[in-house]
């Protein structure tokens, strides 16, 4: 069975991107190179095709009740136009996905990881019994583009009917591009300021071309991964999976025990075990996913979930799970990189935080 292709696929080929299979899609992994694209986002603006992410809409009188049932964060306290991060967990507290929920005056929407689209759709279907909820999967008919970096506000100026530069972080607005309806949100996955745009497939290539013409650099999944790692943003399939939970993953802030019952609530009150930490390694050699984390006496104590040489920070960094008693910043550990023991230290997360804007 062949992979799906986004409405921007021909653009990626024309730009000579290296295209790879990812979560059932043919997606660009890099254009000019991961380091160059990474630095373009930190210093100016990068453009990502994120159309492989699933986009769902929720309507009907019980849409709120369904989302409150399956989402660890509070939905009822959201304001119209607000976007909120949270987890979908199973009854044991294992993470089925991390998602963004959007609240509108007329309903709700969610953005789901591409690899979990079928699983989450089935989960929602299974838990809406007795509820009056209409769920539409709008993924195939729409394009999603992320513009990220300090020049993002300047680049989108005048593109949309709404003044999207006025959006607060984690808020969105319906607006129009080229006379057609679209949604723009002040969200992203790189640690930088920026926007994500959802619009009809027919207009995706037009917006892509216009953003490139205004100075954004095309970026692939490779740079997206190193950027999110520097920002210590967990990635499903790496830091997050059904064998871990939001509390041990350091996402307890996205679990609202006081909002009432939700799937996984009781289990999440009882969790214990290894926790997610950041590691800074000596030298330039990178730790890769699956590398064992060792105590100073070389006893295995954990596993690396993500690791890379960080292009912007100029050092080797990693995330992984270790016992709580070894999670304090400054704790000395080792990473076993194919038989070589690399000295490492636990450091506070995130590794990178974007500079505050000055007036």
Kinemage of the C-alpha trace (Angstrom):
@kinemage 1
@onewidth
@group {chain A} dominant
@subgroup {mainchain}
@vectorlist {calphas} color= white
{ca unk a 1} P 0.000 0.000 0.000
{ca unk a 2} L 1.469 3.349 -1.032
{ca unk a 3} L 1.890 6.265 1.348
{ca unk a 4} L -0.399 9.283 1.309
{ca unk a 5} L 0.853 12.550 -0.115
{ca unk a 6} L -0.047 16.020 1.086
{ca unk a 7} L -1.240 18.796 -1.222
{ca unk a 8} L 2.311 20.209 -0.981
{ca unk a 9} L 4.089 17.054 -2.165
{ca unk a 10} L 4.900 18.462 -5.623
{ca unk a 11} L 6.383 21.558 -3.962
{ca unk a 12} L 8.707 19.393 -1.872
{ca unk a 13} L 9.874 17.489 -4.938
{ca unk a 14} L 10.423 20.720 -6.889
{ca unk a 15} L 12.540 22.057 -4.011
{ca unk a 16} L 14.599 18.836 -4.132
{ca unk a 17} L 13.652 17.795 -0.626
{ca unk a 18} L 14.659 14.358 0.576
{ca unk a 19} L 11.287 12.657 0.997
{ca unk a 20} L 10.861 9.692 3.341
{ca unk a 21} L 7.955 7.542 4.548
{ca unk a 22} L 6.597 8.850 7.863
{ca unk a 23} L 3.447 7.701 9.652
{ca unk a 24} L 1.920 6.519 6.392
{ca unk a 25} L 2.819 9.678 4.470
{ca unk a 26} L 5.593 10.713 2.069
{ca unk a 27} L 7.087 13.670 3.930
{ca unk a 28} L 10.151 15.917 3.451
{ca unk a 29} L 12.884 15.202 6.002
{ca unk a 30} L 15.279 17.934 4.824
{ca unk a 31} L 15.980 20.452 2.071
{ca unk a 32} L 19.220 22.435 2.642
{ca unk a 33} L 20.247 20.239 5.577
{ca unk a 34} L 19.036 19.826 9.137
{ca unk a 35} L 21.553 22.213 10.740
{ca unk a 36} L 20.892 25.006 8.231
{ca unk a 37} L 17.107 24.639 8.535
{ca unk a 38} L 17.324 24.500 12.325
{ca unk a 39} L 19.310 27.739 12.460
{ca unk a 40} L 16.930 29.407 9.979
{ca unk a 41} L 14.083 28.832 12.449
{ca unk a 42} L 16.077 30.151 15.419
{ca unk a 43} L 17.236 33.287 13.572
{ca unk a 44} L 14.519 34.082 10.989
{ca unk a 45} L 11.630 31.810 9.943
{ca unk a 46} L 11.122 28.255 8.774
{ca unk a 47} L 8.200 26.698 6.930
{ca unk a 48} L 6.942 23.190 7.655
{ca unk a 49} L 4.354 21.040 5.925
{ca unk a 50} L 2.510 19.441 8.858
{ca unk a 51} L -0.515 18.319 6.849
{ca unk a 52} L 0.063 14.725 7.978
{ca unk a 53} L -1.231 15.698 11.451
{ca unk a 54} L -4.888 14.684 11.862
{ca unk a 55} L -7.534 17.400 12.125
{ca unk a 56} L -10.850 16.518 13.756
{ca unk a 57} L -13.925 18.677 14.426
{ca unk a 58} L -16.552 18.087 17.113
{ca unk a 59} L -20.152 19.298 17.081
{ca unk a 60} L -23.383 18.501 18.841
{ca unk a 61} L -24.705 19.162 22.357
{ca unk a 62} L -22.405 16.590 24.026
{ca unk a 63} L -19.100 17.486 22.342
{ca unk a 64} L -17.818 19.114 25.530
{ca unk a 65} L -18.805 16.091 27.605
{ca unk a 66} L -16.914 13.710 25.291
{ca unk a 67} L -13.763 15.821 25.293
{ca unk a 68} L -13.837 16.230 29.084
{ca unk a 69} L -14.132 12.436 29.317
{ca unk a 70} L -11.096 11.620 27.147
{ca unk a 71} L -8.817 14.671 27.690
{ca unk a 72} L -6.636 15.080 30.797
{ca unk a 73} L -6.691 18.882 30.686
{ca unk a 74} L -9.760 21.028 31.297
{ca unk a 75} L -11.892 21.899 28.286
{ca unk a 76} L -14.782 23.547 30.130
{ca unk a 77} L -12.541 26.383 31.355
{ca unk a 78} L -11.296 27.244 27.859
{ca unk a 79} L -12.273 30.531 26.271
{ca unk a 80} L -13.536 30.775 22.696
{ca unk a 81} L -10.517 30.749 20.392
{ca unk a 82} L -8.248 29.182 22.980
{ca unk a 83} L -6.010 26.202 22.194
{ca unk a 84} L -5.029 23.784 24.963
{ca unk a 85} L -2.469 20.958 25.140
{ca unk a 86} L -3.306 17.727 26.923
{ca unk a 87} L -3.196 13.963 26.804
{ca unk a 88} L -5.590 11.173 25.871
{ca unk a 89} L -4.978 8.259 28.243
{ca unk a 90} L -6.269 4.742 28.636
{ca unk a 91} L -7.787 3.471 31.884
{ca unk a 92} L -4.311 2.531 33.193
{ca unk a 93} L -3.032 6.078 32.621
{ca unk a 94} L -0.937 5.072 29.572
{ca unk a 95} L -0.697 7.794 26.950
{ca unk a 96} L -2.650 7.117 23.751
{ca unk a 97} L -1.676 10.494 22.273
{ca unk a 98} L -0.867 14.097 23.071
{ca unk a 99} L -3.230 16.468 21.277
{ca unk a 100} L -4.276 20.103 20.945
{ca unk a 101} L -7.940 21.008 21.535
{ca unk a 102} L -9.431 24.182 20.012
{ca unk a 103} L -12.594 25.773 21.415
{ca unk a 104} L -14.965 27.714 19.153
{ca unk a 105} L -18.358 29.335 19.880
{ca unk a 106} L -19.957 26.616 17.737
{ca unk a 107} L -17.943 23.549 18.759
{ca unk a 108} L -14.453 22.131 19.165
{ca unk a 109} L -11.557 20.843 17.081
{ca unk a 110} L -8.462 18.800 17.779
{ca unk a 111} L -5.098 18.170 16.153
{ca unk a 112} L -3.851 14.621 16.638
{ca unk a 113} L -0.517 12.959 15.812
{ca unk a 114} L -0.484 11.373 12.349
{ca unk a 115} L 0.620 7.972 13.620
{ca unk a 116} L -2.262 7.903 16.130
{ca unk a 117} L -5.073 9.088 13.832
{ca unk a 118} L -6.824 5.741 13.459
{ca unk a 119} L -6.319 4.823 17.116
{ca unk a 120} L -7.755 8.100 18.436
{ca unk a 121} L -10.682 8.080 16.019
{ca unk a 122} L -11.532 4.545 17.185
{ca unk a 123} L -11.126 5.586 20.839
{ca unk a 124} L -13.490 8.532 20.397
{ca unk a 125} L -16.000 6.338 18.606
{ca unk a 126} L -15.882 3.784 21.416
{ca unk a 127} L -16.468 6.380 24.138
{ca unk a 128} L -19.217 8.475 22.618
{ca unk a 129} L -21.915 5.870 23.212
{ca unk a 130} L -24.990 7.589 24.610
{ca unk a 131} L -23.639 11.037 23.722
{ca unk a 132} L -24.877 13.298 20.938
{ca unk a 133} L -21.595 14.194 19.220
{ca unk a 134} L -20.727 14.621 15.569
{ca unk a 135} L -17.056 13.988 14.727
{ca unk a 136} L -15.643 14.879 11.330
{ca unk a 137} L -12.162 13.922 10.166
{ca unk a 138} L -11.078 16.886 8.027
{ca unk a 139} L -7.493 15.735 7.475
{ca unk a 140} L -7.706 14.681 3.849
{ca unk a 141} L -9.429 17.851 2.625
{ca unk a 142} L -7.182 20.352 4.334
{ca unk a 143} L -3.552 21.451 4.460
{ca unk a 144} L -1.672 22.456 7.620
{ca unk a 145} L 1.376 24.704 7.412
{ca unk a 146} L 3.583 25.828 10.314
{ca unk a 147} L 5.584 29.060 10.110
{ca unk a 148} L 8.071 29.261 12.976
{ca unk a 149} L 10.732 31.758 13.991
{ca unk a 150} L 11.301 35.345 15.132
{ca unk a 151} L 10.370 36.792 11.690
{ca unk a 152} L 6.996 35.005 11.612
{ca unk a 153} L 4.906 38.050 12.562
{ca unk a 154} L 6.606 40.176 9.919
{ca unk a 155} L 6.134 37.503 7.239
{ca unk a 156} L 2.381 36.982 7.774
{ca unk a 157} L 1.589 40.718 7.894
{ca unk a 158} L -1.417 41.423 5.652
{ca unk a 159} L -1.842 37.832 4.437
{ca unk a 160} L -5.103 37.136 6.247
{ca unk a 161} L -8.278 39.174 6.757
{ca unk a 162} L -7.708 39.053 10.533
{ca unk a 163} L -4.721 40.673 12.242
{ca unk a 164} L -3.168 37.406 13.406
{ca unk a 165} L -0.221 39.243 14.981
{ca unk a 166} L -2.679 40.227 17.745
{ca unk a 167} L -3.240 36.579 18.691
{ca unk a 168} L -1.990 35.597 22.121
{ca unk a 169} L 0.101 32.453 22.511
{ca unk a 170} L -2.113 29.351 22.262
{ca unk a 171} L -5.066 31.198 20.777
{ca unk a 172} L -6.531 30.816 17.280
{ca unk a 173} L -8.931 32.618 14.994
{ca unk a 174} L -11.021 31.715 11.983
{ca unk a 175} L -10.163 34.107 9.164
{ca unk a 176} L -9.874 34.220 5.364
{ca unk a 177} L -6.993 33.773 2.926
{ca unk a 178} L -7.537 34.624 -0.739
{ca unk a 179} L -11.261 34.909 0.054
{ca unk a 180} L -11.530 31.398 1.500
{ca unk a 181} L -12.016 30.387 5.122
{ca unk a 182} L -9.045 29.156 7.153
{ca unk a 183} L -7.860 28.921 10.757
{ca unk a 184} L -4.676 30.542 12.087
{ca unk a 185} L -3.302 29.677 15.521
{ca unk a 186} L -0.357 31.052 17.503
{ca unk a 187} L 1.084 27.620 18.185
{ca unk a 188} L 4.036 25.514 17.156
{ca unk a 189} L 6.476 22.788 18.025
{ca unk a 190} L 9.903 24.382 17.797
{ca unk a 191} L 10.306 26.590 20.864
{ca unk a 192} L 9.890 29.719 18.723
{ca unk a 193} L 7.064 32.168 18.143
{ca unk a 194} L 5.005 31.337 15.097
{ca unk a 195} L 1.743 30.346 13.499
{ca unk a 196} L 0.009 27.239 12.244
{ca unk a 197} L -2.501 27.594 9.404
{ca unk a 198} L -5.221 25.135 8.407
{ca unk a 199} L -6.834 25.804 5.042
{ca unk a 200} L -8.441 24.000 2.071
{ca unk a 201} L -6.059 21.833 0.027
{ca unk a 202} L -6.683 23.940 -3.089
{ca unk a 203} L -5.050 26.949 -1.400
{ca unk a 204} L -2.232 25.133 0.417
{ca unk a 205} L 0.352 25.442 -2.391
{ca unk a 206} L -0.534 29.125 -2.915
{ca unk a 207} L 0.067 29.978 0.739
{ca unk a 208} L 3.241 27.842 0.796
{ca unk a 209} L 4.644 29.731 -2.215
{ca unk a 210} L 3.721 33.112 -0.748
{ca unk a 211} L 5.376 32.406 2.583
{ca unk a 212} L 8.547 31.238 0.807
{ca unk a 213} L 8.525 34.384 -1.334
{ca unk a 214} L 8.326 36.457 1.847
{ca unk a 215} L 11.505 34.884 3.180
{ca unk a 216} L 10.621 31.715 5.061
{ca unk a 217} L 12.980 28.772 4.551
{ca unk a 218} L 11.504 25.330 3.767
{ca unk a 219} L 12.222 22.927 6.623
{ca unk a 220} L 11.736 19.199 7.014
{ca unk a 221} L 10.980 16.713 9.734
{ca unk a 222} L 14.675 16.444 10.632
{ca unk a 223} L 14.953 20.057 11.763
{ca unk a 224} L 11.544 19.833 13.414
{ca unk a 225} L 12.907 17.010 15.575
{ca unk a 226} L 16.120 18.780 16.653
{ca unk a 227} L 14.180 22.005 17.339
{ca unk a 228} L 11.614 20.291 19.546
{ca unk a 229} L 14.375 18.383 21.347
{ca unk a 230} L 16.193 21.624 22.239
{ca unk a 231} L 12.837 22.939 23.510
{ca unk a 232} L 12.350 19.648 25.447
{ca unk a 233} L 8.987 19.011 23.814
{ca unk a 234} L 8.122 15.304 24.114
{ca unk a 235} L 7.371 13.333 20.942
{ca unk a 236} L 4.876 10.517 20.743
{ca unk a 237} L 6.623 7.218 20.080
{ca unk a 238} L 9.733 8.490 21.860
{ca unk a 239} L 9.067 10.162 25.229
{ca unk a 240} L 5.358 9.308 25.127
{ca unk a 241} L 3.667 5.942 24.615
{ca unk a 242} L 1.139 3.641 26.252
{ca unk a 243} L 3.799 2.332 28.661
{ca unk a 244} L 4.355 5.716 30.285
{ca unk a 245} L 2.037 8.385 31.671
{ca unk a 246} L 1.775 12.192 31.802
{ca unk a 247} L 3.027 12.470 35.373
{ca unk a 248} L 6.302 10.608 34.860
{ca unk a 249} L 6.702 12.330 31.479
{ca unk a 250} L 6.794 15.715 33.239
{ca unk a 251} L 3.380 16.736 31.891
{ca unk a 252} L 1.520 16.808 35.196
{ca unk a 253} L 0.651 20.445 34.476
{ca unk a 254} L -1.634 19.162 31.677
{ca unk a 255} L -3.563 16.853 34.011
{ca unk a 256} L -6.393 18.528 35.918
{ca unk a 257} L -7.471 16.165 38.689
{ca unk a 258} L -9.884 18.788 40.039
{ca unk a 259} L -11.963 19.057 36.855
{ca unk a 260} L -13.937 15.876 37.571
{ca unk a 261} L -13.706 12.363 36.227
{ca unk a 262} L -11.851 11.464 33.026
{ca unk a 263} L -10.415 8.246 31.632
{ca unk a 264} L -7.201 7.353 33.447
{ca unk a 265} L -7.765 9.728 36.398
{ca unk a 266} L -7.673 7.099 39.147
{ca unk a 267} L -4.593 5.376 37.725
{ca unk a 268} L -2.714 8.651 37.310
{ca unk a 269} L -3.102 9.363 41.043
{ca unk a 270} L -1.118 6.225 41.798
{ca unk a 271} L 1.770 6.376 39.312
{ca unk a 272} L 5.373 5.788 40.300
{ca unk a 273} L 8.546 4.836 38.510
{ca unk a 274} L 11.181 6.408 36.271
{ca unk a 275} L 10.753 10.043 35.218
{ca unk a 276} L 11.770 12.028 32.138
{ca unk a 277} L 15.000 14.002 32.481
{ca unk a 278} L 17.316 16.047 30.297
{ca unk a 279} L 20.923 14.994 29.807
{ca unk a 280} L 23.868 17.046 28.621
{ca unk a 281} L 26.737 14.913 27.324
{ca unk a 282} L 30.426 15.679 27.312
{ca unk a 283} L 31.885 15.882 23.810
{ca unk a 284} L 30.092 16.046 20.498
{ca unk a 285} L 29.034 12.436 20.040
{ca unk a 286} L 25.253 12.088 20.046
{ca unk a 287} L 23.228 9.683 22.139
{ca unk a 288} L 20.524 8.006 20.108
{ca unk a 289} L 17.114 6.623 21.006
{ca unk a 290} L 17.482 3.310 22.803
{ca unk a 291} L 20.964 3.947 24.208
{ca unk a 292} L 21.171 2.628 27.813
{ca unk a 293} L 21.638 5.194 30.574
{ca unk a 294} L 24.061 3.949 33.226
{ca unk a 295} L 24.907 4.860 36.804
{ca unk a 296} L 28.545 5.876 37.475
{ca unk a 297} L 29.268 2.226 38.337
{ca unk a 298} L 27.928 1.240 34.866
{ca unk a 299} L 24.739 -0.312 36.226
{ca unk a 300} L 21.808 0.193 33.782
{ca unk a 301} L 19.316 2.752 35.162
{ca unk a 302} L 17.362 3.956 32.152
{ca unk a 303} L 17.058 4.477 28.391
{ca unk a 304} L 17.510 7.432 26.061
{ca unk a 305} L 14.262 8.335 24.291
{ca unk a 306} L 15.643 11.127 22.058
{ca unk a 307} L 19.142 12.441 21.484
{ca unk a 308} L 21.079 14.576 19.039
{ca unk a 309} L 23.852 17.073 18.674
{ca unk a 310} L 21.909 20.323 19.135
{ca unk a 311} L 22.664 22.632 16.175
{ca unk a 312} L 21.844 25.878 17.980
{ca unk a 313} L 23.253 25.040 21.415
{ca unk a 314} L 26.375 23.391 20.005
{ca unk a 315} L 26.326 20.490 22.419
{ca unk a 316} L 25.078 16.937 22.631
{ca unk a 317} L 21.747 16.616 24.463
{ca unk a 318} L 19.269 13.859 25.172
{ca unk a 319} L 16.092 13.016 27.036
{ca unk a 320} L 15.327 9.742 28.758
{ca unk a 321} L 13.756 8.054 31.757
{ca unk a 322} L 15.687 7.369 34.997
{ca unk a 323} L 14.649 6.545 38.599
{ca unk a 324} L 13.440 9.555 40.595
{ca unk a 325} L 16.449 9.380 42.930
{ca unk a 326} L 18.732 10.013 39.918
{ca unk a 327} L 16.651 12.818 38.404
{ca unk a 328} L 18.060 15.822 40.263
{ca unk a 329} L 19.983 18.348 38.105
{ca unk a 330} L 23.702 17.783 38.467
{ca unk a 331} L 23.453 14.011 38.885
{ca unk a 332} L 26.326 12.376 37.047
{ca unk a 333} L 25.438 9.460 34.737
{ca unk a 334} L 26.788 7.661 31.667
{ca unk a 335} L 25.243 6.946 28.272
{ca unk a 336} L 26.217 3.716 26.547
{ca unk a 337} L 26.651 4.598 22.860
{ca unk a 338} L 27.395 1.270 21.210
{ca unk a 339} L 29.841 0.237 23.909
{ca unk a 340} L 31.375 3.648 24.556
{ca unk a 341} L 30.406 5.154 27.920
{ca unk a 342} L 29.787 8.875 27.393
{ca unk a 343} L 29.821 11.023 30.569
{ca unk a 344} L 26.561 12.930 31.038
{ca unk a 345} L 24.840 15.099 33.617
{ca unk a 346} L 21.166 15.649 34.389
{ca unk a 347} L 20.213 19.243 33.509
{ca unk a 348} L 16.997 21.272 33.915
{ca unk a 349} L 14.534 21.297 30.999
{ca unk a 350} L 14.083 22.888 28.548
{ca unk a 351} L 17.570 22.938 27.064
{ca unk a 352} L 16.611 26.027 25.031
{ca unk a 353} L 14.211 28.858 25.826
{ca unk a 354} L 13.693 31.622 23.268
{ca unk a 355} L 14.843 35.107 24.313
{ca unk a 356} L 12.159 37.360 25.747
{ca unk a 357} L 11.062 40.133 23.434
{ca unk a 358} L 12.185 43.610 24.400
{ca unk a 359} L 9.857 46.570 24.061
